[in-house]
Amino acid sequence: MKNQHADTATMQKTVAITRTFNMPVSAAWKAWTEPESFKKWWGPKDYSCPFCTIDLRVGGKNIASMKGPDGNEIFSNGIYREIVPMKKLVYEDNFADDKGNTVEPSYYGMPGEWSNITVTVTFKEKNGKTEMSMQQEGIPAEMYDDCITGWQQSFDKLEANIR
């Protein structure tokens, strides 16, 4: 008899990345919480972030876009669930239309079952540097590798463009 929970677990995965950045926690925090800083790093290599708004409060919303080299723009929104300044951010993560309204991933041609996507980011000071851990829960298995690559490339841009 198959374990149904195990089947569900293999369909959805958690992306977990921990990196140390050569910057103070205050700079890493601003990268996630101030639109002008966020725009400098959001999106994989060769993508830009032409649009970002952040209403940093529990229940507040962020809206951001990623514009690819092909000119196509993908929007997302996040609803903040927990904010501990300089230490932790938790938000629901959704695809959105260009007005910030939540849409199904299929709106952008994304495959798989996406549900209850939650992003948790923690920040720790380590000898003047920032250890940042990010978890994105609820990713469809078929998108897991792309999500890892996208986050790592975004974090490369964060390292290069935020001080």
Legacy VTK file of the C-alpha trace (Angstrom):
# vtk DataFile Version 3.0
C-alpha trace
ASCII
DATASET POLYDATA
POINTS 163 float
0.000 0.000 0.000
1.380 3.385 -0.978
1.879 6.111 1.561
-0.233 8.999 0.269
1.668 11.533 2.373
4.945 10.468 0.755
3.409 10.935 -2.696
2.308 14.460 -1.783
5.743 15.184 -0.344
7.427 14.184 -3.595
5.097 16.448 -5.589
5.974 19.522 -3.525
9.386 20.491 -2.284
11.072 23.133 -0.186
13.871 25.212 -1.634
16.362 25.939 1.154
19.431 28.118 0.610
21.817 29.559 3.179
24.475 32.016 2.090
26.858 34.399 3.783
27.061 37.882 2.305
29.887 40.343 2.830
27.564 43.063 4.101
25.986 44.063 7.392
22.551 42.701 8.292
21.110 46.197 7.811
22.087 46.140 4.101
20.695 42.622 3.558
17.476 43.622 5.340
17.110 46.713 3.113
17.635 44.487 0.046
14.410 42.668 0.967
12.393 45.554 2.412
13.117 48.703 0.357
11.886 48.814 -3.263
14.944 50.563 -4.730
17.280 48.006 -3.137
15.016 45.083 -4.073
15.021 46.135 -7.744
18.826 45.816 -7.846
18.814 42.058 -7.334
15.383 40.495 -7.856
15.262 37.916 -10.631
17.701 35.472 -12.189
20.710 36.443 -14.268
19.712 38.442 -17.374
16.447 39.525 -15.721
15.662 42.988 -14.387
13.101 44.160 -11.846
11.422 47.223 -13.351
8.592 47.356 -10.785
8.474 46.892 -7.001
6.270 48.143 -4.186
6.606 47.064 -0.568
4.096 47.678 2.231
6.193 46.302 5.078
3.674 45.406 7.769
1.931 42.196 8.782
-0.886 41.860 6.250
0.891 44.285 3.909
1.730 43.358 0.343
4.747 43.446 -1.922
4.415 43.434 -5.696
7.429 42.927 -7.954
8.167 42.019 -11.530
10.910 40.118 -13.309
11.545 41.125 -16.904
13.331 38.573 -19.027
15.669 39.127 -21.967
12.700 38.306 -24.237
10.853 41.347 -22.842
8.221 39.264 -21.040
7.437 40.408 -17.525
6.293 38.100 -14.719
4.706 39.649 -11.633
4.424 38.262 -8.136
2.940 39.416 -4.886
3.608 38.543 -1.304
1.486 39.010 1.806
3.622 39.526 4.916
2.758 37.125 7.738
5.664 37.757 10.141
8.192 40.583 10.393
10.962 40.671 12.977
13.135 43.661 11.967
16.692 42.706 10.966
15.979 39.053 11.827
13.081 37.427 9.951
10.546 37.889 7.133
7.741 35.439 6.325
5.392 35.996 3.415
2.950 34.127 1.209
4.302 34.083 -2.334
1.981 34.197 -5.352
2.077 34.849 -9.056
0.250 38.069 -9.921
-0.988 40.059 -12.882
0.447 43.490 -13.679
-1.972 45.074 -11.182
-0.800 42.850 -8.318
-3.846 40.578 -8.270
-3.040 36.943 -7.485
-3.233 34.641 -10.512
-2.669 30.938 -11.036
0.867 29.951 -12.124
-0.628 28.686 -15.396
-1.280 32.379 -16.251
2.460 32.485 -17.027
2.629 28.937 -18.381
4.186 27.530 -15.193
3.602 23.788 -14.750
2.857 21.864 -11.616
0.798 22.124 -8.467
1.769 25.279 -6.569
0.034 25.639 -3.234
0.574 27.616 -0.075
3.931 28.945 -1.229
5.601 30.470 1.809
8.960 32.220 1.852
10.860 32.524 5.138
14.054 34.575 5.250
16.246 34.828 8.347
19.208 37.117 8.885
22.079 36.529 11.327
25.103 38.712 11.922
28.379 36.756 11.710
31.581 38.752 12.174
30.246 41.793 10.311
28.781 39.652 7.540
25.230 38.385 7.072
24.228 34.756 7.110
20.924 34.665 5.275
18.736 31.578 5.106
15.788 31.392 2.721
13.172 28.668 2.514
10.445 28.577 -0.110
7.886 25.889 0.707
5.349 24.285 -1.628
7.293 24.271 -4.905
6.188 21.663 -7.474
8.829 18.976 -7.923
9.152 19.734 -11.657
10.062 23.377 -10.885
12.446 22.702 -7.979
15.717 22.865 -9.953
14.625 26.028 -11.789
13.709 27.661 -8.478
17.092 26.787 -6.940
18.884 28.229 -9.985
16.735 31.360 -9.993
17.261 32.074 -6.312
21.017 31.438 -6.499
21.357 33.772 -9.493
19.269 36.404 -7.689
21.476 36.079 -4.616
24.579 36.447 -6.817
23.097 39.774 -7.930
22.327 40.708 -4.319
25.973 40.053 -3.400
27.228 42.117 -6.342
24.816 45.076 -6.121
23.975 45.683 -2.447
26.289 47.293 0.076
LINES 1 164
163 0 1 2 3 4 5 6 7 8 9 10 11 12 13 14 15 16 17 18 19 20 21 22 23 24 25 26 27 28 29 30 31 32 33 34 35 36 37 38 39 40 41 42 43 44 45 46 47 48 49 50 51 52 53 54 55 56 57 58 59 60 61 62 63 64 65 66 67 68 69 70 71 72 73 74 75 76 77 78 79 80 81 82 83 84 85 86 87 88 89 90 91 92 93 94 95 96 97 98 99 100 101 102 103 104 105 106 107 108 109 110 111 112 113 114 115 116 117 118 119 120 121 122 123 124 125 126 127 128 129 130 131 132 133 134 135 136 137 138 139 140 141 142 143 144 145 146 147 148 149 150 151 152 153 154 155 156 157 158 159 160 161 162
